[in-house]
């Protein structure tokens, strides 16, 4: 969340050129993401409160399951697409056009953005997703429930990643 707060107050390190050129939109989006992350952290901490055992578990765990699936699939998809981009398959990532910059400046900024994503941001998404999944898994009391949780989460990650790959492929074909 620290990085999103940094961007929300106007920081620019790690942002792609399109985001730097639209500071108000970038700041607003990062305030929203920061608020979501605070709510998520409080939600996880709420699992520790004794009152949490009086609430139906599906009600507490559904948002965490969703967040874990989205974070892990985002990380996996991001690592694959950014690796392809850095390997020369530039169609793997659809960076927004930035008419204010030269082609060389855009290429350099997009390369740096892909490196930042691969080395900093995607690992953060993976860690967030794994921590959310582990916190939720610990909340579940039965082995059968834990097994169901784990397999459904794996299935969701695979499904989201597959859906993302299909959308990227269709988008790449439409651009040709």
C-alpha positions as CSV (number, residue, x, y, z in Angstrom):
1,X,0.0,0.0,0.0
2,X,2.9,2.3,0.6
3,X,3.7,2.5,-3.1
4,X,0.0,3.3,-3.9
5,X,0.0,6.1,-1.3
6,X,3.2,7.4,-2.8
7,X,1.5,7.6,-6.2
8,X,-1.7,9.0,-4.7
9,X,0.2,12.0,-3.3
10,X,1.9,12.6,-6.6
11,X,5.0,10.4,-6.8
12,X,6.0,9.1,-10.2
13,X,8.7,6.5,-9.7
14,X,7.7,3.3,-11.4
15,X,4.8,4.7,-13.4
16,X,4.5,4.2,-17.1
17,X,4.6,7.4,-19.2
18,X,0.8,7.5,-19.9
19,X,0.2,7.5,-16.1
20,X,2.8,10.3,-15.5
21,X,1.1,12.5,-18.1
22,X,-2.3,12.0,-16.4
23,X,-1.5,12.8,-12.8
24,X,-5.1,13.6,-11.6
25,X,-6.4,10.3,-12.9
26,X,-3.4,8.4,-11.6
27,X,-3.7,10.0,-8.2
28,X,-7.5,9.3,-8.0
29,X,-7.0,5.6,-9.0
30,X,-4.3,5.2,-6.4
31,X,-6.4,6.7,-3.6
32,X,-9.1,4.2,-4.4
33,X,-6.6,1.3,-4.5
34,X,-5.1,2.5,-1.2
35,X,-8.6,2.5,0.4
36,X,-9.3,-1.0,-0.9
37,X,-6.0,-2.3,0.5
38,X,-6.8,-0.7,3.9
39,X,-10.2,-2.4,3.9
40,X,-8.6,-5.7,2.9
41,X,-6.1,-5.5,5.7
42,X,-8.8,-4.7,8.2
43,X,-10.9,-7.6,6.8
44,X,-8.1,-10.0,7.4
45,X,-7.6,-8.7,10.9
46,X,-11.3,-9.1,11.6
47,X,-10.8,-12.9,11.1
48,X,-9.0,-12.8,14.5
49,X,-11.8,-11.2,16.4
50,X,-14.1,-13.6,18.3
51,X,-17.2,-12.1,16.7
52,X,-16.0,-13.4,13.4
53,X,-17.0,-16.9,14.4
54,X,-20.6,-15.7,14.7
55,X,-20.7,-14.6,11.1
56,X,-21.2,-17.2,8.3
57,X,-17.7,-18.1,7.1
58,X,-18.7,-17.8,3.4
59,X,-19.5,-14.1,4.1
60,X,-16.1,-13.4,5.6
61,X,-14.1,-15.6,3.2
62,X,-15.7,-14.8,-0.2
63,X,-14.0,-11.3,-0.6
64,X,-10.7,-12.8,0.5
65,X,-11.0,-15.7,-1.9
66,X,-11.7,-13.3,-4.7
67,X,-8.9,-11.0,-3.8
68,X,-6.4,-13.9,-3.5
69,X,-7.5,-15.3,-6.9
70,X,-7.2,-11.9,-8.6
71,X,-3.8,-11.1,-7.0
72,X,-2.2,-14.4,-7.8
73,X,-3.5,-14.6,-11.4
74,X,-2.5,-10.9,-11.9
75,X,1.0,-11.8,-10.8
76,X,1.3,-14.9,-13.0
77,X,-0.2,-13.2,-16.0
78,X,2.0,-10.1,-15.5
79,X,5.2,-12.2,-15.2
80,X,4.4,-14.0,-18.4
81,X,3.4,-10.9,-20.4
82,X,6.2,-8.7,-19.2
83,X,8.8,-11.5,-19.7
84,X,7.5,-11.9,-23.3
85,X,7.7,-8.1,-23.8
86,X,11.2,-7.9,-22.5
87,X,12.0,-10.9,-24.8
88,X,11.0,-9.0,-27.8
89,X,7.3,-9.9,-28.2
90,X,6.0,-6.4,-27.8
91,X,2.5,-7.4,-28.7
92,X,2.3,-9.2,-25.3
93,X,1.7,-5.9,-23.5
94,X,-0.6,-3.2,-24.7
95,X,1.0,0.0,-23.3
96,X,-1.1,3.1,-24.0
97,X,0.1,5.4,-26.8
98,X,1.8,8.6,-25.6
99,X,1.8,11.1,-28.5
100,X,3.6,13.7,-26.4
101,X,6.8,11.6,-26.4
102,X,9.0,10.4,-29.2
103,X,9.0,6.8,-30.2
104,X,12.4,6.2,-28.7
105,X,11.3,7.8,-25.3
106,X,8.2,5.7,-25.3
107,X,10.1,2.5,-26.0
108,X,12.6,3.3,-23.3
109,X,9.9,4.1,-20.8
110,X,7.8,1.0,-21.6
111,X,10.9,-1.2,-21.3
112,X,11.6,0.3,-17.8
113,X,8.0,-0.1,-16.9
114,X,8.1,-3.7,-17.9
115,X,11.2,-4.3,-15.8
116,X,9.6,-2.5,-12.8
117,X,6.5,-4.7,-13.2
118,X,8.5,-7.9,-13.4
119,X,10.9,-7.2,-10.5
120,X,8.7,-5.1,-8.1
121,X,5.0,-5.0,-8.8
122,X,4.1,-8.6,-9.9
123,X,6.0,-10.1,-6.9
124,X,4.0,-7.8,-4.6
125,X,0.8,-9.0,-6.2
126,X,1.9,-12.6,-5.7
127,X,2.8,-12.0,-2.1
128,X,-0.5,-10.3,-1.4
129,X,-2.5,-13.1,-3.0
130,X,-0.6,-15.8,-1.1
131,X,-0.9,-14.0,2.2
132,X,-4.7,-13.5,1.7
133,X,-5.0,-17.2,0.7
134,X,-3.0,-18.3,3.7
135,X,-4.9,-16.1,6.2
136,X,-8.2,-17.4,4.9
137,X,-7.0,-21.0,4.8
138,X,-6.1,-20.7,8.5
139,X,-9.6,-19.5,9.3
140,X,-11.1,-22.7,7.9
141,X,-11.4,-25.3,10.6
142,X,-12.0,-28.6,8.7
143,X,-9.6,-30.4,6.4
144,X,-12.4,-30.9,3.8
145,X,-13.1,-27.2,3.9
146,X,-9.4,-26.4,3.5
147,X,-9.1,-28.8,0.6
148,X,-12.1,-27.3,-1.1
149,X,-10.8,-23.8,-0.5
150,X,-7.3,-24.6,-2.0
151,X,-8.6,-26.4,-5.1
152,X,-11.3,-23.8,-5.8
153,X,-8.6,-21.1,-5.5
154,X,-6.3,-22.9,-7.9
155,X,-9.2,-23.4,-10.4
156,X,-10.1,-19.7,-10.2
157,X,-6.5,-18.6,-10.8
158,X,-6.2,-20.9,-13.8
159,X,-9.5,-19.8,-15.2
160,X,-8.7,-16.1,-14.8
161,X,-5.3,-16.5,-16.3
162,X,-6.8,-18.5,-19.2
163,X,-9.5,-15.9,-19.7
164,X,-6.8,-13.1,-19.7
165,X,-4.7,-15.0,-22.2
166,X,-7.6,-15.4,-24.5
167,X,-8.6,-11.7,-24.3
168,X,-4.9,-10.7,-24.9
169,X,-4.8,-13.0,-28.0
170,X,-8.0,-11.7,-29.4
171,X,-6.9,-8.1,-28.7
172,X,-3.5,-8.8,-30.4
173,X,-5.3,-10.4,-33.4
174,X,-7.7,-7.3,-33.7
175,X,-4.7,-5.0,-33.7
176,X,-3.1,-6.8,-36.7
